[in-house]
Amino acid sequence: MSEDRKMKFWKLVSVCKDLNVTLNADCVDKKWSRYVNWYKRYSDIVNTQDRAILDSEVPNELCRELFKLSSVTVYISNGYLRKTPLGNADEIISIIDVYDKYGGDVIEEVFEAGLVETR
C-alpha cells in the first residue's frame, strides 16, 4: 500500500462512525493503546484542534483490524464506488477490500459524498 493510502486519525474516527466500529481496547490489540486513548479524548482533541494528533497517520495494521470488524459493505460498478446500490450490475465489496485496493481516504469520501470515482 502506498503512502498516500494511509489514513489520518481524524478520518479513521469519521469512518469508524459510518462503519459502526469503536476504537476501544476490547476491539483491538493492546499495542494500539495510544490510539485508543486518543479516541477516548477525541472531543477534547477536536476542541483544542490538536493537529499533531488529528493529522497523525494511523498504521495500516490498525486500520485493517478495525475494518475487519465491520459488516458494512459498499457497491462498485462502472468505475464508481457507492454507498448504496445503483442496479443489478453492482458488485458488493467489503470495507477491508476497499481499503486494500483504494485506501482509507476513498472510504471516508464514499461515506461523505455517497460515491467516488475509482478510475
C-alpha positions in Angstrom: 0.0 0.0 0.0 1.4 3.4 -1.0 2.0 6.2 1.5 -0.9 8.2 0.1 -3.3 5.5 1.1 -2.6 5.9 4.8 -5.3 7.4 7.0 -5.1 10.3 9.3 -6.5 9.8 12.7 -9.5 12.2 12.3 -10.5 10.3 9.1 -10.3 7.0 10.8 -12.6 8.2 13.6 -15.0 9.5 11.0 -15.1 6.3 9.1 -15.5 4.2 12.2 -18.7 6.0 12.9 -20.0 5.1 9.5 -18.9 1.5 10.0 -20.4 1.2 13.5 -17.0 0.3 14.8 -15.5 1.7 18.0 -11.8 2.1 18.6 -11.5 0.6 22.1 -9.3 -1.8 24.0 -11.9 -4.6 23.6 -11.7 -4.5 19.8 -8.0 -4.0 19.0 -4.6 -5.3 20.1 -3.2 -3.6 23.2 -0.3 -2.3 21.1 -2.7 0.3 19.8 -3.3 1.8 23.3 -2.1 5.3 22.2 -4.9 5.4 19.6 -7.5 4.1 22.0 -6.6 6.8 24.4 -6.8 9.4 21.7 -10.2 8.1 20.7 -11.4 8.4 24.3 -10.3 12.0 24.4 -11.4 12.8 20.9 -13.8 15.6 21.8 -11.1 17.4 23.7 -8.6 16.9 20.9 -11.1 18.3 18.4 -11.9 21.3 20.7 -8.3 22.2 21.1 -7.6 21.4 17.4 -4.5 19.3 18.3 -3.3 18.9 14.7 -0.4 16.7 15.7 -2.9 14.1 16.8 -5.7 14.7 14.4 -3.4 14.6 11.3 -1.2 11.8 12.5 -1.0 8.8 10.2 -2.6 5.6 11.6 -0.7 2.4 11.0 -2.2 0.3 8.2 -2.4 -2.7 10.5 -4.7 -0.9 13.0 -7.0 0.3 10.1 -7.2 -3.3 8.8 -8.0 -4.6 12.3 -10.9 -2.1 12.7 -12.2 -2.5 9.1 -12.4 -6.3 9.5 -14.8 -5.8 12.4 -17.4 -4.1 10.2 -20.1 -5.9 8.3 -20.8 -2.7 6.3 -20.4 -3.1 2.5 -20.4 -0.8 -0.4 -21.0 -1.2 -4.1 -18.9 -0.9 -7.2 -19.8 -0.7 -10.9 -18.9 1.4 -14.0 -15.9 2.8 -12.3 -17.7 4.2 -9.2 -17.8 3.1 -5.6 -21.1 3.8 -4.0 -22.6 3.8 -0.5 -25.9 2.5 -1.9 -26.5 0.2 -4.9 -27.3 1.6 -8.3 -28.5 -1.6 -10.0 -28.1 -5.3 -10.7 -24.6 -4.8 -12.2 -23.2 -3.6 -8.8 -20.7 -5.8 -7.1 -20.7 -5.9 -3.3 -17.3 -5.1 -1.8 -16.2 -5.2 1.8 -14.7 -2.3 3.5 -11.4 -4.1 4.1 -11.2 -4.8 0.3 -11.9 -1.1 -0.4 -9.1 -0.2 2.0 -6.7 -2.7 0.5 -7.4 -1.6 -3.1 -8.1 2.1 -2.9 -7.0 3.3 0.6 -8.6 4.9 3.6 -9.4 8.3 2.0 -11.7 6.6 -0.5 -13.7 5.0 2.3 -14.1 8.4 4.0 -15.1 10.0 0.8 -17.7 7.4 -0.2 -19.5 7.9 3.1 -19.2 11.6 3.0 -20.2 12.1 -0.7 -22.1 8.9 -1.4 -19.9 7.9 -4.3 -16.3 8.0 -5.5 -14.9 7.5 -9.0 -12.3 4.7 -8.9 -10.8 5.0 -12.3 
